[in-house]
Amino acid sequence: MLVLTKENIRVPVGHDEFLYITAAGKYSSIKLKTGKTHLVRRSLKDLEQALSPDMFCRVHRKYIVSLLYIKRVESDAIHVDGGGIKGEDIPLGREYKDAFLGRFILA
């Protein structure tokens, strides 16, 4: 669980609510399966270390995806869909591809 702050209100959000996370400089943007986005003052690397490796995988230098919501894997993209929003394609980086495919096939 991660506590997200928006407009001085703290809201606990379970990791199963995360669709994907995008790097935004020293910040990260967390996209929830409801379609809402939260900007947090933590780097992608910091979040990657804090998140469960059983549920999340780094797939690009700017993206971490939840393994729960992957609907399709293509040669250079991953399609995620949380049900609450229209599905989105996340780029699959060359340097992360082999590690991701190894974990995704086993999951």
Secondary structure as UniProt FT lines:
FT   STRAND          2..6
FT   TURN            7..8
FT   STRAND          9..13
FT   HELIX           15..17
FT   STRAND          18..24
FT   TURN            25..26
FT   STRAND          27..32
FT   TURN            33..34
FT   STRAND          37..40
FT   HELIX           44..50
FT   TURN            53..55
FT   STRAND          56..60
FT   TURN            61..62
FT   STRAND          63..66
FT   HELIX           67..69
FT   STRAND          70..73
FT   STRAND          77..80
FT   STRAND          88..91
FT   HELIX           94..106
//
